[in-house]
């Protein structure tokens, strides 16, 4: 549904988007994740025809973004970071206005407005002035305008920025409910947004793609060896020595000693090595009490920090 190849945008000597490539399948929600200033919004604006690229190609619903810009716009709905609403209009009249400028046939406008109101759960606000709505409801109106012409693709730039926690959860549920009938690109710098909403993630940093995959696959790829958390009632130094001597352990670090005599440690094993049974056997052999022994999953936050930190380190080394 969306194909992006070597997309590049330069402003003189500054490259904001640097040979970005990714695809989005029909009905999929793709999270476009990166720190502020990574190039997410610039990429969104290129895909929506808001600005041209310096080089590269992008196709949406089979149409070239640069050669068939008007046709592409008929197939996309766009919610920029600031909802493009007119505060002195009512919700329904604004959506009808948007439907008109998006060339929705007159016989279908009322139906499309009603459907957009229903999908965004704002039907009860249809006759209210937009300026009287809360920030969360204004965001829903912005989402409704992106939906009103029933586009194949929806592009959302930071859709929950500035919302309170309750509003964030509600908007996430709305977006999740749109999957399947629409293909969605969701740009964000908020990590839970991706893990809770998206099927796949593109991690972008300094204009370049650092990784593209599902959160689960990224975890498996970057995890390498196993990471294990251990809690034992034992002296700190002897525990450190025991863990370090177990074959397959690449690193063992005692992290905390508790007043009750318990010691907590993190053990990293080499790729393909499962050392949990050896740890348990060693602890029992020493006569210590074992209170916890479990694998630690790498979170999306760990992945994000690892990728962006490594990318920064590589960039500095290159400089």
Buried (B, 14 or more C-beta within 10 A) or exposed (E): BBBBEEBBBBEEEEBBBBBBBBBBEEBBBBBBBBEEEBBBBBBBBBBBBBEEBEEBBBBBBEBBBBEBBEBBBBBBBBBBBEBEBBEEBBBBBBBBBBBEEBEBEEEEBEEBBBBBBEBBBBBEBBEBBBEEBEEBBBBBBBBBBBBBBBBBBBBBBBBBBEBEEEBBEBBBEBBBEBBEEBBBBBBBBBBEBBBBBBBBBBBBBBBBBBBBBEBEEBBEEBBBBBBBBBBBBBBBEEBBEBBEEBEBBBEBEBEEBEEEEBBBBBBBBBEEBEBBEBBBEBBEEBEBEBBEBEEBEBEBEBBBEBBBEEBEEEEEEEE
